[in-house]
Amino acid sequence: MASEGPPAKKKKKMSVWEQPVSDLVEAGALWVPPAQKERVLRVYGGQSFNDFDAEWRLNEKLGGMFPSSFQTMVYCMNVLAEEDNPEACMREQFDKLGRGDDISSRMMKDMFNLVQSCVRTRLGERVWYV
């Protein structure tokens, strides 16, 4: 009888913040407006939210209450949901990330949008700040 080798290892399921943006979009776990989709996938498709945290310190800029920007965003959105106008609070946070039109401001806003959209996509919501 021929040996079939060791049993195949189970593939560990990656957390949302570990998966490339392109995989999240393809799986329907992250909504991106059609007008932005091609650019977003070209620029950020191969990156994960962990990459945003490591390279751009996004989690730190969001308050860093949890190990990843995704987890921190979930927490912040839950807290803001208790406010009188949670959408205005989210807009205020978005506006704080980048004042001006330089490339780093635009990138921070894109990353904020990607993370918040991923949280909202799970709730069936489609929101993208401009």
C-alpha positions as CSV (number, residue, x, y, z in Angstrom):
1,M,0.0,0.0,0.0
2,A,1.5,3.4,-1.0
3,S,1.8,6.1,1.6
4,E,-0.3,9.1,0.9
5,G,1.9,11.3,3.0
6,P,0.9,13.4,6.0
7,P,-2.6,14.7,6.1
8,A,-3.1,18.2,4.6
9,K,-2.9,21.0,7.1
10,K,-6.1,23.0,7.5
11,K,-5.6,26.5,6.0
12,K,-6.0,29.0,8.8
13,K,-8.7,31.5,8.0
14,M,-7.3,35.0,7.8
15,S,-8.9,37.8,9.8
16,V,-10.4,40.6,7.8
17,W,-7.4,42.9,8.6
18,E,-4.9,40.3,7.2
19,Q,-6.6,39.9,3.8
20,P,-5.6,41.9,0.7
21,V,-8.1,44.6,-0.2
22,S,-8.6,43.0,-3.6
23,D,-9.7,39.7,-1.9
24,L,-12.2,41.6,0.3
25,V,-13.7,43.4,-2.7
26,E,-13.9,40.2,-4.7
27,A,-15.6,38.3,-1.8
28,G,-18.2,41.1,-1.4
29,A,-16.8,41.9,2.1
30,L,-15.8,45.4,1.1
31,W,-17.8,47.8,-1.0
32,V,-16.1,50.4,-3.1
33,P,-18.0,52.8,-5.3
34,P,-17.8,51.9,-9.0
35,A,-16.2,55.3,-9.9
36,Q,-13.4,54.6,-7.4
37,K,-13.0,50.8,-7.8
38,E,-10.4,50.6,-10.5
39,R,-8.1,53.2,-8.9
40,V,-8.6,51.8,-5.4
41,L,-7.7,48.2,-6.5
42,R,-4.7,49.4,-8.5
43,V,-3.3,51.4,-5.5
44,Y,-4.4,49.3,-2.5
45,G,-5.5,45.9,-3.9
46,G,-2.4,44.1,-2.7
47,Q,-2.4,45.7,0.7
48,S,-4.2,44.6,3.9
49,F,-5.5,46.8,6.7
50,N,-2.5,45.5,8.7
51,D,-0.3,47.1,6.0
52,F,-2.1,50.4,6.5
53,D,-1.4,50.2,10.2
54,A,2.3,49.2,9.8
55,E,3.2,51.6,6.9
56,W,0.8,54.5,7.5
57,R,0.0,54.2,11.3
58,L,-3.7,54.2,10.5
59,N,-4.7,52.4,13.6
60,E,-2.7,54.9,15.7
61,K,-4.4,57.8,14.0
62,L,-7.8,56.3,14.7
63,G,-6.9,56.0,18.4
64,G,-5.3,52.6,18.4
65,M,-7.7,51.1,21.0
66,F,-7.4,47.6,19.5
67,P,-4.6,45.8,17.7
68,S,-5.9,46.7,14.2
69,S,-7.5,49.7,12.5
70,F,-10.5,47.4,11.5
71,Q,-11.1,46.5,15.2
72,T,-10.6,50.1,16.3
73,M,-13.0,51.3,13.6
74,V,-15.7,48.7,14.7
75,Y,-15.3,50.0,18.3
76,C,-15.4,53.7,17.2
77,M,-18.5,53.2,15.1
78,N,-20.3,51.4,17.9
79,V,-19.5,54.3,20.3
80,L,-20.5,56.9,17.6
81,A,-23.8,55.0,17.1
82,E,-24.8,56.3,20.5
83,E,-24.4,59.9,19.5
84,D,-27.2,62.2,18.3
85,N,-25.7,62.4,14.8
86,P,-23.3,59.5,14.2
87,E,-22.8,60.3,10.6
88,A,-21.6,63.8,11.4
89,C,-19.2,62.4,13.8
90,M,-17.8,60.0,11.2
91,R,-17.5,62.8,8.7
92,E,-15.6,64.9,11.3
93,Q,-13.1,62.0,11.9
94,F,-12.7,61.6,8.1
95,D,-12.0,65.3,7.7
96,K,-9.4,65.3,10.5
97,L,-7.3,62.7,8.6
98,G,-6.2,64.9,5.8
99,R,-6.4,68.6,5.5
100,G,-5.3,69.6,2.1
101,D,-5.0,67.8,-1.2
102,D,-1.5,66.3,-0.9
103,I,-1.0,62.7,-1.7
104,S,-0.6,61.5,1.9
105,S,-3.9,63.2,2.9
106,R,-5.7,61.6,0.0
107,M,-4.2,58.2,0.9
108,M,-5.2,58.5,4.6
109,K,-8.8,59.3,3.5
110,D,-8.8,56.4,1.1
111,M,-7.6,54.0,3.9
112,F,-10.2,55.4,6.3
113,N,-12.9,54.8,3.6
114,L,-11.7,51.3,3.0
115,V,-11.8,50.3,6.6
116,Q,-15.1,52.0,7.4
117,S,-16.7,50.6,4.3
118,C,-15.6,47.1,5.2
119,V,-17.2,47.5,8.6
120,R,-20.4,48.9,7.0
121,T,-20.5,46.3,4.2
122,R,-21.1,43.6,6.9
123,L,-24.2,45.6,7.9
124,G,-25.5,46.0,4.4
125,E,-24.6,49.7,4.3
126,R,-22.7,51.5,1.5
127,V,-21.0,54.6,2.6
128,W,-18.0,56.4,1.0
129,Y,-16.8,59.8,2.1
130,V,-15.5,62.4,-0.4
